[in-house]
Amino acid sequence: MTDNNETEEINTQSKQIEEFKVDLNYNSHMAQLAIWMPEGKHEMRVVAKDKDKSLECVFVQMHHNVEEGREAYDKLDDGQKIKDLFARTGFGKICK
């Protein structure tokens, strides 16, 4: 999330919604929405792990601007909306 090889501070907003931790990471150019779940307590594909907090990232969505990212972040205000997002995008559950 840098431009022209310059570093720019990345800001983060986080909220806990039921078993999900939702992060919005952003700078002045773009935003990233990330959804985390407790390690080993789900059947989702894992994008990244945070061993310090025993969390696994199960969803990442990039946004072309901060406003779009904030809107997506604000819309996720209950667990069912997160589950619906997984179903709509086809992202997540491991096929067996």
C-alpha positions in Angstrom: 0.0 0.0 0.0 2.7 2.4 -1.0 3.1 4.8 -4.0 6.3 5.6 -5.9 8.5 3.6 -3.5 7.5 5.9 -0.6 6.2 4.6 2.6 2.9 5.8 3.8 1.3 5.0 7.2 -1.3 2.3 7.1 -4.2 2.9 9.5 -6.3 0.2 11.0 -9.9 0.1 12.4 -11.0 -3.1 14.1 -14.2 -4.5 15.5 -15.4 -7.8 17.0 -18.6 -9.2 15.7 -19.6 -12.5 17.3 -16.7 -15.0 16.4 -15.3 -12.7 13.7 -12.7 -9.9 14.0 -13.1 -7.4 11.2 -10.2 -5.1 10.2 -10.1 -2.2 7.8 -6.5 -1.4 6.8 -6.2 1.8 4.7 -4.0 4.6 3.5 -4.8 7.6 1.3 -5.1 5.5 -1.9 -6.8 2.2 -1.1 -8.4 0.0 1.6 -8.3 -3.7 2.6 -11.1 -5.5 4.5 -9.9 -8.5 6.4 -12.0 -11.0 8.4 -10.4 -13.2 11.1 -11.6 -16.2 13.0 -10.2 -18.1 16.0 -7.5 -20.6 14.9 -8.8 -24.1 14.2 -12.4 -23.4 15.1 -13.8 -23.2 11.6 -13.9 -24.9 8.3 -12.7 -22.0 6.2 -9.7 -21.5 3.9 -7.0 -19.7 5.6 -5.4 -16.6 3.9 -3.0 -15.7 6.7 -2.3 -16.5 10.4 -1.7 -14.3 13.4 0.0 -16.7 15.8 0.3 -14.1 18.5 -3.5 -13.7 18.7 -4.4 -17.3 17.6 -6.4 -15.9 14.7 -6.7 -16.9 11.1 -7.6 -14.6 8.3 -10.4 -16.2 6.2 -11.4 -13.3 3.9 -9.7 -10.4 2.3 -11.2 -7.8 0.0 -9.4 -4.9 -1.6 -11.1 -1.6 -2.4 -9.9 1.1 -4.8 -10.5 3.9 -2.4 -10.9 4.5 1.3 -14.5 5.5 1.1 -15.5 2.3 -0.6 -13.6 0.3 2.1 -15.2 2.2 5.0 -18.6 1.6 3.5 -18.0 -2.1 3.3 -16.6 -2.1 6.8 -19.6 -0.2 8.2 -22.1 -2.5 6.5 -20.7 -5.5 8.4 -22.4 -5.1 11.7 -23.6 -8.6 12.5 -22.5 -12.2 12.1 -25.2 -13.1 9.6 -24.0 -10.3 7.2 -20.5 -11.7 7.3 -21.8 -15.3 6.6 -23.9 -13.9 3.7 -20.8 -12.1 2.3 -18.9 -15.5 2.3 -21.9 -17.2 0.5 -22.2 -14.3 -2.1 -18.5 -14.3 -2.9 -18.0 -18.0 -2.8 -15.1 -17.4 -0.6 -14.3 -19.4 2.4 -15.5 -22.9 3.3 -13.2 -25.7 2.3 -14.8 -28.1 -0.2 -14.5 -31.8 0.9 
